[in-house]
Amino acid sequence: MEKYRYSDEELKLLENSPIPFAIYQSVDKRVVTIVLSEGFFELSGYKGMDKNEIYAIFGNDDNKCAGLRRFCSDSCTGGILCRNKTIWISKNEYPASLVKSKFLKLNNMHVEYVMDCMKENTTKVRNIKNYLLSALFNAPTTMGSYYQSEVNCDFAYRNC
């Protein structure tokens, strides 16, 4: 099955809708984003950002992590829209503004990093939602060190 294509007029009408929604399609066992509405951008805190970049985050055709991206759009939006002054992540209380800032800075590389870490995890995760929220919250801080460690390890084995 190939990706459905709306006409330019239909696509413009759907994308300009103030009602928050996303349209996904399953193509060759992958989930592909077809449309993200203007309401979705506003609700998730992405209003004013480059739409192509947001489409790349939430629905690249080559996306191996579509489920996690949908989790990000649903769960991270909760952190972005939260009206509380503080939010609990991983048994720690953070200012809501800090949580919102970190979630808005997430990009494809952060999500792929979390997916790589999930693949290597061998312990049972009892609360997957909290685990993923914590991993995504910490991804911008820990990703660079993780990949540097991987490079150092690979480099050390080559010199033996």
C-alpha positions in Angstrom: 0.0 0.0 0.0 1.3 3.5 -0.8 0.9 6.7 1.2 -2.4 8.4 0.7 -2.1 11.9 -0.9 -4.8 14.5 -0.4 -5.3 17.1 -3.1 -3.6 20.5 -2.4 -7.0 22.0 -1.6 -8.0 19.2 0.9 -4.6 19.3 2.5 -4.7 23.0 3.0 -8.2 22.8 4.5 -7.2 20.0 6.9 -3.9 21.6 8.0 -5.6 25.0 8.7 -8.2 23.4 10.9 -8.3 24.9 14.5 -9.4 21.4 15.8 -6.3 19.5 17.1 -5.8 16.2 15.2 -3.3 14.1 13.4 -4.0 11.7 10.6 -1.8 8.6 10.4 -1.7 5.7 7.9 -0.1 2.3 8.1 2.1 1.7 5.1 4.2 -1.5 4.8 4.0 -2.1 8.6 5.1 1.5 9.4 3.0 4.3 10.7 3.2 7.4 8.5 1.9 10.9 9.4 -0.4 12.3 6.7 -1.7 15.5 8.2 -1.1 17.6 11.4 -3.7 20.3 11.9 -3.0 23.9 13.0 -4.9 23.0 16.2 -2.4 20.2 16.8 0.5 22.6 16.4 -1.1 25.1 18.8 -2.1 22.4 21.4 1.3 20.7 21.4 3.2 24.0 21.7 4.7 23.9 18.2 2.8 26.9 16.8 5.1 29.2 14.9 7.8 26.6 14.4 8.7 25.2 10.9 6.0 22.8 9.9 8.4 20.7 7.8 10.6 20.1 10.9 7.6 19.1 13.0 6.4 16.7 10.2 9.9 15.2 10.2 9.7 14.6 14.0 6.2 13.1 14.0 6.1 11.3 10.7 9.0 10.8 8.5 8.4 8.0 5.9 11.6 6.3 7.0 10.5 6.6 10.6 11.3 3.4 12.7 10.0 5.1 15.9 6.5 6.2 14.9 5.0 4.8 18.0 7.4 6.6 20.3 6.8 9.8 18.4 3.1 9.5 18.8 3.8 8.8 22.5 5.8 12.0 22.6 3.0 14.0 20.9 0.4 12.7 23.4 2.4 12.5 26.7 4.8 15.4 26.2 1.9 17.6 25.2 0.6 16.9 28.7 3.8 18.3 30.1 3.7 21.3 27.8 0.1 22.2 28.5 0.2 21.4 32.3 -1.1 24.3 34.4 0.6 23.2 37.6 3.7 25.1 38.7 5.7 21.9 39.0 5.7 18.5 37.3 7.0 15.2 38.7 9.3 13.2 36.5 11.2 10.2 37.8 10.4 10.9 41.4 11.8 14.4 41.1 9.8 17.7 41.1 10.7 20.2 38.4 9.4 23.6 37.5 6.8 23.2 34.7 8.6 25.8 32.6 11.8 23.6 32.6 9.8 20.5 31.6 8.1 22.4 28.8 11.3 23.8 27.6 13.0 20.4 27.5 10.1 18.7 25.7 9.9 21.5 23.1 13.7 21.0 22.3 13.3 17.3 21.5 14.1 16.3 17.9 14.5 13.2 15.9 18.0 12.5 17.3 16.7 12.5 20.9 13.9 10.1 20.0 16.3 7.8 18.2 18.7 7.9 21.2 15.9 6.9 23.5 15.0 4.1 21.2 18.6 2.9 21.0 18.7 2.9 24.8 15.4 1.0 25.0 16.8 -1.7 22.7 19.7 -2.2 25.0 17.6 -2.3 28.2 17.4 -5.8 29.7 15.5 -5.0 32.9 11.8 -5.2 33.4 10.1 -1.7 33.1 7.0 -1.6 35.4 5.7 1.8 34.3 6.7 2.3 30.7 5.0 5.8 30.5 7.0 7.2 33.4 10.2 5.5 32.1 9.8 7.0 28.6 8.9 10.4 30.0 12.0 10.3 32.1 14.2 9.1 29.3 12.9 11.8 26.9 13.2 14.5 29.6 16.9 13.6 30.2 17.7 12.9 26.5 19.0 16.4 25.7 21.4 16.2 28.7 22.6 12.7 28.4 22.7 12.0 24.6 26.1 13.6 23.9 27.9 11.8 26.7 26.3 8.4 25.7 27.5 8.7 22.1 30.9 9.9 23.2 31.3 6.9 25.4 30.3 4.6 22.5 32.9 6.2 20.3 35.6 5.9 23.0 34.8 2.3 23.5 34.9 1.5 19.8 38.2 3.5 19.4 39.8 1.6 22.3 39.0 -1.8 20.8 40.5 -0.8 17.4 43.8 0.1 19.0 44.3 -3.3 20.6 
